[in-house]
Amino acid sequence: MLSRREILKRSLQGAALLSFGNVVPGFLARTAQAAETGKDNILIVIEMTGGNDGLNMAIPYADDLYHKARPTLHFTKDQVVRVDDKIGLNPSMRSLDRLIQRGELSVVLGVGYPNPDRSHFESMDIWQMADPKRKVQTGWLGRAVPNLPAQKEGGVAAMHIGQNRAPVALVGSSGAAVSVNERHPFKVELGGGNEDSHKARRKLLEDLSKPADAADNDLLDFVSRRQVQTLGAADRVQDALRGVNVNPEFGPNGRVFSSLQGKLGLITQLIQRGFGTRVFYVSLDGFDTHSNQNQMQPELLRQVADGITNLIEQLRANGDDKRVRVMTFSEFGRRVQENGSKGTDHGAASSLLVAGAGLKAGAATEHPSLKDLDEGDLKYNTDFRRVYATLLDHWLGVDSQVVLNGKFEPLPALMQKSS
């Protein structure tokens, strides 16, 4: 005779139900809501895909060598958004001046890792796995989110929002992360067959959602309650979509996935509604600027700056901005010397931004020397894992040594200031 475990397993396999975006019975949503607190610190990661030129994002405008290396691409003291006496942001990032004035933006300069790789795919994997030697097969956030203090009971610990598949950074989260995009509309789909079949499958899911008794403990080996709760949160995402003026069915006309502003707008709605997700991940492509860089990069940087500023400004209304950190990153920077096509080629060290209340504003680290280069590239002075370690230990409350497989000194500028 088949065990109950085997019956359930075969039934679920036949119905093909446990696919993100396909099943959202109301009872599962109630389970998810019960696990959410909505008051914990949140990290939002913005991937700037393609190799952002950090030298023209965080600009050493006071250094003559910068202007000599960039005869057509440079920006002057009068053009930049001033951070301090040496560094300024790209003029297109003017909206971030509000955060600078309030002390809510930190610029991390010279970020990189040993023996840099200039391949988009290899270097992106290194950043997302947090392992320059690429010995692990999981992402740094995937290793972190199951250990978040408020997520040990389940729920949607991390969410990727975008048109592409979930990033490597979230791999290994054991059902604690979901990827939301227009290809997976959130609505009830209980497979084919007649109404009786639908009712039977719904009853099966209801049975699975109940706490297991002593005789059914083996069921937990097959279906984790975390995954059940993750699926159950789907209709709340759909409800939030209505609040950002997009197609709630994630159709082709929905703007939420076609722009960074739309994706960050959805995140804003979810945070304001106390959704409970602790880590959000979005990306913006187009930073591979081999030619005509000043026709491309400024618009991309404007989207990043406006998206971050609008998110924080909207969250200020009810104080949610105080529990949000936004971090940008890219797989590598660009060469110091511009090329003959008024662009820049693949480089090494770059810069990134961290935004939110309670930071030490301004430059978090020193800018690398423009005189002492490594085959035309900036030398890194800050291992990117120090940024990760600081955010893990001092913001998310997760042991960074466990996640990063080693100890990395925190960056004081990114640590929460005492109130």
TORNU-936258 format. One record per residue (C-alpha): x, y, z; residue number from 1; residue in one letter. Coordinates in nm, 3 decimals, decimal comma. Layout:
BEGIN
X/Y/Z/NUM/a
...
***
This chain:
BEGIN
0,000/0,000/0,000/1/m
0,125/0,346/-0,085/2/l
0,206/0,574/0,206/3/s
0,025/0,906/0,242/4/r
0,353/1,074/0,156/5/r
0,375/0,884/-0,174/6/e
0,011/0,952/-0,260/7/i
0,059/1,322/-0,202/8/l
0,381/1,326/-0,398/9/k
0,232/1,151/-0,700/10/r
-0,081/1,366/-0,692/11/s
0,120/1,687/-0,688/12/l
0,345/1,568/-0,967/13/q
0,041/1,494/-1,181/14/g
-0,118/1,830/-1,114/15/a
0,209/2,024/-1,168/16/a
0,100/2,280/-0,911/17/l
0,412/2,400/-0,734/18/l
0,526/2,642/-1,001/19/s
0,587/3,004/-0,907/20/f
0,306/3,226/-1,025/21/g
0,048/2,955/-1,093/22/n
-0,116/2,874/-0,762/23/v
-0,250/3,123/-0,511/24/v
-0,542/2,979/-0,314/25/p
-0,663/3,219/-0,048/26/g
-0,585/2,985/0,239/27/f
-0,218/2,992/0,139/28/l
-0,220/3,371/0,137/29/a
-0,351/3,370/0,492/30/r
-0,068/3,140/0,593/31/t
0,185/3,378/0,442/32/a
0,035/3,683/0,608/33/q
0,062/3,521/0,948/34/a
0,440/3,500/0,915/35/a
0,499/3,862/0,818/36/e
0,604/4,137/1,053/37/t
0,654/4,432/0,818/38/g
0,884/4,616/1,060/39/k
1,224/4,465/0,993/40/d
1,517/4,617/0,804/41/n
1,504/4,576/0,427/42/i
1,781/4,557/0,167/43/l
1,718/4,652/-0,197/44/i
1,987/4,549/-0,445/45/v
2,010/4,719/-0,785/46/i
2,224/4,533/-1,038/47/e
2,368/4,768/-1,303/48/m
2,426/4,510/-1,574/49/t
2,701/4,545/-1,834/50/g
2,990/4,695/-1,639/51/g
2,906/5,043/-1,517/52/n
3,182/5,302/-1,560/53/d
3,229/5,393/-1,195/54/g
3,479/5,661/-1,288/55/l
3,203/5,860/-1,457/56/n
2,947/5,784/-1,189/57/m
3,155/5,887/-0,887/58/a
3,382/6,139/-1,054/59/i
3,723/6,250/-0,916/60/p
3,666/6,596/-1,062/61/y
3,956/6,754/-0,868/62/a
4,215/6,520/-1,025/63/d
4,378/6,650/-1,345/64/d
4,465/6,294/-1,449/65/l
4,094/6,218/-1,477/66/y
4,041/6,499/-1,725/67/h
4,349/6,402/-1,927/68/k
4,235/6,039/-1,952/69/a
3,885/6,142/-2,060/70/r
3,921/6,428/-2,311/71/p
3,566/6,387/-2,447/72/t
3,397/6,201/-2,163/73/l
3,505/6,403/-1,859/74/h
3,279/6,615/-1,638/75/f
3,395/6,932/-1,469/76/t
3,361/7,071/-1,119/77/k
3,077/7,294/-1,234/78/d
2,885/7,002/-1,384/79/q
2,899/6,731/-1,118/80/v
2,667/6,678/-0,822/81/v
2,911/6,758/-0,544/82/r
2,971/6,491/-0,281/83/v
3,283/6,648/-0,128/84/d
3,591/6,847/-0,229/85/d
3,721/6,564/-0,448/86/k
3,427/6,355/-0,564/87/i
3,105/6,438/-0,747/88/g
2,829/6,234/-0,904/89/l
2,741/6,231/-1,272/90/n
2,530/6,539/-1,356/91/p
2,238/6,313/-1,454/92/s
2,212/6,197/-1,092/93/m
2,100/6,540/-0,972/94/r
1,803/6,400/-0,780/95/s
2,042/6,230/-0,535/96/l
2,147/6,572/-0,410/97/d
1,848/6,559/-0,175/98/r
1,986/6,245/-0,015/99/l
2,337/6,390/0,000/100/i
2,209/6,700/0,178/101/q
2,026/6,485/0,432/102/r
2,327/6,258/0,487/103/g
2,158/5,953/0,332/104/e
2,399/5,857/0,055/105/l
2,737/5,688/0,088/106/s
2,971/5,638/-0,209/107/v
3,205/5,338/-0,190/108/v
3,507/5,393/-0,415/109/l
3,761/5,146/-0,550/110/g
3,543/4,838/-0,503/111/v
3,665/4,511/-0,650/112/g
3,833/4,180/-0,573/113/y
4,172/4,008/-0,624/114/p
4,270/3,899/-0,976/115/n
3,977/4,068/-1,150/116/p
3,801/3,898/-1,439/117/d
3,687/4,117/-1,731/118/r
3,429/3,869/-1,862/119/s
3,071/3,984/-1,802/120/h
2,951/3,637/-1,707/121/f
3,246/3,530/-1,494/122/e
3,271/3,855/-1,303/123/s
2,895/3,876/-1,246/124/m
2,903/3,525/-1,101/125/d
3,185/3,629/-0,869/126/i
2,988/3,926/-0,736/127/w
2,667/3,726/-0,702/128/q
2,829/3,423/-0,542/129/m
3,063/3,642/-0,335/130/a
3,347/3,406/-0,419/131/d
3,634/3,517/-0,648/132/p
3,753/3,155/-0,665/133/k
3,405/3,034/-0,767/134/r
3,412/2,729/-0,545/135/k
3,053/2,770/-0,428/136/v
2,738/2,707/-0,632/137/q
2,499/2,935/-0,445/138/t
2,444/3,308/-0,424/139/g
2,535/3,527/-0,128/140/w
2,174/3,633/-0,074/141/l
2,055/3,278/-0,127/142/g
2,278/3,172/0,160/143/r
2,169/3,465/0,374/144/a
1,792/3,484/0,351/145/v
1,704/3,152/0,521/146/p
1,886/3,286/0,829/147/n
1,705/3,618/0,849/148/l
1,569/3,652/1,203/149/p
1,211/3,726/1,096/150/a
1,201/3,459/0,826/151/q
1,274/3,143/1,017/152/k
0,900/3,074/1,028/153/e
0,870/3,101/0,650/154/g
0,731/3,354/0,407/155/g
0,877/3,547/0,117/156/v
1,222/3,632/0,248/157/a
1,354/3,760/-0,085/158/a
1,198/3,870/-0,411/159/m
1,344/3,927/-0,756/160/h
1,136/4,158/-0,975/161/i
1,211/4,174/-1,345/162/g
1,176/4,032/-1,692/163/q
1,475/3,801/-1,667/164/n
1,507/3,486/-1,463/165/r
1,609/3,501/-1,099/166/a
1,972/3,604/-1,044/167/p
2,249/3,374/-0,925/168/v
2,265/3,589/-0,609/169/a
1,940/3,428/-0,488/170/l
2,029/3,068/-0,573/171/v
2,028/2,843/-0,269/172/g
1,749/3,011/-0,073/173/s
1,552/2,685/-0,036/174/s
1,216/2,825/-0,135/175/g
1,256/3,151/0,056/176/a
1,278/3,359/-0,263/177/a
1,046/3,416/-0,556/178/v
1,093/3,575/-0,897/179/s
0,810/3,797/-1,015/180/v
0,768/3,886/-1,382/181/n
0,502/3,927/-1,649/182/e
0,549/3,572/-1,774/183/r
0,398/3,438/-1,451/184/h
0,063/3,608/-1,379/185/p
-0,054/3,536/-1,026/186/f
-0,389/3,360/-1,050/187/k
-0,535/3,027/-0,944/188/v
-0,452/2,748/-1,187/189/e
-0,531/2,402/-1,054/190/l
-0,446/2,209/-1,366/191/g
-0,672/2,049/-1,627/192/g
-0,974/1,828/-1,580/193/g
-1,325/1,888/-1,455/194/n
-1,453/2,072/-1,150/195/e
-1,431/1,761/-0,932/196/d
-1,061/1,734/-1,015/197/s
-1,008/2,099/-0,920/198/h
-1,185/2,046/-0,587/199/k
-0,977/1,738/-0,511/200/a
-0,653/1,923/-0,583/201/r
-0,760/2,218/-0,371/202/r
-0,838/1,982/-0,085/203/k
-0,493/1,829/-0,131/204/l
-0,327/2,169/-0,100/205/l
-0,535/2,248/0,207/206/e
-0,415/1,927/0,368/207/d
-0,056/2,015/0,288/208/l
-0,092/2,361/0,439/209/s
-0,202/2,226/0,777/210/k
0,055/2,166/1,050/211/p
0,185/1,813/1,037/212/a
0,116/1,581/1,331/213/d
0,359/1,323/1,462/214/a
0,249/1,064/1,206/215/a
0,298/1,302/0,915/216/d
0,638/1,449/0,996/217/n
0,784/1,283/0,688/218/d
0,574/1,514/0,473/219/l
0,800/1,801/0,572/220/l
1,078/1,627/0,383/221/d
0,880/1,668/0,064/222/f
0,705/2,003/0,092/223/v
0,851/2,273/0,314/224/s
0,607/2,509/0,479/225/r
0,829/2,792/0,367/226/r
0,748/2,717/0,002/227/q
0,378/2,693/0,076/228/v
0,388/3,034/0,242/229/q
0,592/3,176/-0,045/230/t
0,328/3,077/-0,301/231/l
0,053/3,207/-0,078/232/g
0,178/3,564/-0,090/233/a
0,117/3,594/-0,463/234/a
-0,224/3,760/-0,458/235/d
-0,087/4,034/-0,232/236/r
0,173/4,110/-0,498/237/v
-0,105/4,137/-0,754/238/q
-0,295/4,371/-0,525/239/d
0,014/4,591/-0,489/240/a
0,055/4,603/-0,866/241/l
-0,277/4,782/-0,895/242/r
-0,128/5,057/-0,682/243/g
0,154/5,135/-0,927/244/v
-0,068/5,179/-1,232/245/n
0,030/4,863/-1,414/246/v
-0,159/4,572/-1,563/247/n
-0,244/4,347/-1,265/248/p
-0,222/4,042/-1,492/249/e
0,141/4,127/-1,577/250/f
0,046/4,162/-1,943/251/g
0,268/4,315/-2,212/252/p
0,135/4,664/-2,138/253/n
0,236/4,655/-1,774/254/g
0,512/4,907/-1,707/255/r
0,638/4,755/-1,385/256/v
0,885/4,520/-1,553/257/f
0,995/4,741/-1,841/258/s
1,153/5,015/-1,629/259/s
1,355/5,045/-1,314/260/l
1,110/5,308/-1,191/261/q
0,824/5,059/-1,224/262/g
1,008/4,785/-1,038/263/k
1,109/5,016/-0,754/264/l
0,753/5,150/-0,749/265/g
0,622/4,800/-0,685/266/l
0,877/4,752/-0,408/267/i
0,764/5,078/-0,251/268/t
0,403/4,954/-0,251/269/q
0,499/4,621/-0,095/270/l
0,702/4,789/0,180/271/i
0,423/5,037/0,256/272/q
0,175/4,752/0,285/273/r
0,393/4,562/0,531/274/g
0,448/4,272/0,294/275/f
0,734/4,135/0,505/276/g
0,996/4,064/0,237/277/t
1,346/4,146/0,364/278/r
1,547/4,147/0,040/279/v
1,445/4,281/-0,302/280/f
1,655/4,242/-0,617/281/y
1,616/4,434/-0,945/282/v
1,840/4,507/-1,241/283/s
1,894/4,764/-1,514/284/l
2,080/4,662/-1,830/285/d
2,277/4,866/-2,084/286/g
2,597/4,970/-1,906/287/f
2,836/4,805/-2,157/288/d
2,937/5,143/-2,302/289/t
3,213/5,071/-2,555/290/h
3,108/5,365/-2,771/291/s
2,921/5,695/-2,736/292/n
2,918/5,654/-2,360/293/q
2,794/6,004/-2,283/294/n
2,487/5,936/-2,495/295/q
2,404/5,621/-2,302/296/m
2,534/5,615/-1,946/297/q
2,383/5,944/-1,823/298/p
2,028/5,830/-1,900/299/e
2,087/5,498/-1,724/300/l
2,236/5,673/-1,422/301/l
1,942/5,913/-1,417/302/r
1,705/5,615/-1,392/303/q
1,906/5,474/-1,101/304/v
1,922/5,807/-0,919/305/a
1,557/5,900/-0,974/306/d
1,442/5,550/-0,882/307/g
1,633/5,549/-0,552/308/i
1,531/5,904/-0,464/309/t
1,162/5,850/-0,541/310/n
1,154/5,528/-0,342/311/l
1,307/5,687/-0,034/312/i
1,095/6,003/-0,064/313/e
0,773/5,801/-0,080/314/q
0,875/5,585/0,215/315/l
0,949/5,894/0,425/316/r
0,576/5,962/0,456/317/a
0,531/5,694/0,722/318/n
0,890/5,646/0,836/319/g
0,958/5,329/0,638/320/d
1,264/5,494/0,484/321/d
1,446/5,442/0,815/322/k
1,442/5,065/0,767/323/r
1,557/5,054/0,405/324/v
1,905/5,028/0,254/325/r
1,957/5,045/-0,122/326/v
2,282/4,910/-0,269/327/m
2,393/4,934/-0,632/328/t
2,660/4,719/-0,795/329/f
2,798/4,622/-1,135/330/s
3,018/4,332/-1,241/331/e
3,321/4,554/-1,310/332/f
3,422/4,909/-1,395/333/g
3,576/5,045/-1,715/334/r
3,927/5,139/-1,828/335/r
4,056/5,474/-1,710/336/v
4,151/5,587/-2,060/337/q
3,861/5,645/-2,297/338/e
3,882/5,459/-2,629/339/n
3,866/5,591/-2,985/340/g
3,489/5,546/-3,004/341/s
3,415/5,791/-2,724/342/k
3,349/5,499/-2,492/343/g
3,533/5,287/-2,239/344/t
3,632/4,921/-2,240/345/d
3,605/4,652/-1,974/346/h
3,803/4,735/-1,660/347/g
3,831/4,631/-1,299/348/a
3,764/4,837/-0,985/349/a
3,457/5,058/-0,977/350/s
3,228/5,238/-0,734/351/s
2,889/5,167/-0,584/352/l
2,622/5,354/-0,390/353/l
2,449/5,276/-0,063/354/v
2,147/5,488/0,026/355/a
1,931/5,516/0,335/356/g
1,893/5,691/0,667/357/a
2,161/5,649/0,933/358/g
2,465/5,626/0,706/359/l
2,783/5,828/0,722/360/k
2,729/6,036/0,411/361/a
2,989/6,111/0,147/362/g
3,283/5,901/0,029/363/a
3,307/5,583/0,236/364/a
3,655/5,500/0,103/365/t
3,942/5,672/-0,076/366/e
3,941/5,692/-0,454/367/h
4,209/5,470/-0,612/368/p
4,512/5,642/-0,762/369/s
4,485/5,747/-1,125/370/l
4,865/5,739/-1,147/371/k
4,926/5,388/-1,015/372/d
4,720/5,170/-1,249/373/l
4,709/4,797/-1,320/374/d
4,745/4,765/-1,698/375/e
4,522/5,067/-1,748/376/g
4,274/4,974/-1,476/377/d
4,202/5,119/-1,135/378/l
4,338/4,906/-0,851/379/k
4,074/4,808/-0,603/380/y
4,120/4,918/-0,243/381/n
3,795/4,779/-0,101/382/t
3,693/4,416/-0,136/383/d
3,325/4,410/-0,228/384/f
3,269/4,147/0,038/385/r
3,334/4,415/0,301/386/r
3,022/4,590/0,173/387/v
2,827/4,265/0,188/388/y
2,959/4,184/0,536/389/a
2,856/4,525/0,668/390/t
2,504/4,496/0,531/391/l
2,466/4,139/0,654/392/l
2,597/4,192/1,006/393/d
2,484/4,545/1,077/394/h
2,166/4,576/0,874/395/w
2,004/4,239/0,808/396/l
2,127/4,075/1,127/397/g
2,282/3,773/0,954/398/v
2,625/3,630/1,043/399/d
2,842/3,738/0,749/400/s
3,117/3,486/0,827/401/q
2,874/3,201/0,768/402/v
2,744/3,353/0,444/403/v
3,080/3,470/0,304/404/l
3,290/3,180/0,435/405/n
3,535/3,418/0,598/406/g
3,571/3,735/0,800/407/k
3,565/4,072/0,626/408/f
3,603/4,397/0,812/409/e
3,293/4,617/0,805/410/p
3,292/4,961/0,649/411/l
3,216/5,209/0,928/412/p
3,042/5,452/0,691/413/a
2,777/5,189/0,611/414/l
2,702/5,096/0,970/415/m
2,385/5,225/1,130/416/q
2,450/5,536/1,334/417/k
2,317/5,552/1,687/418/s
1,995/5,749/1,709/419/s
***
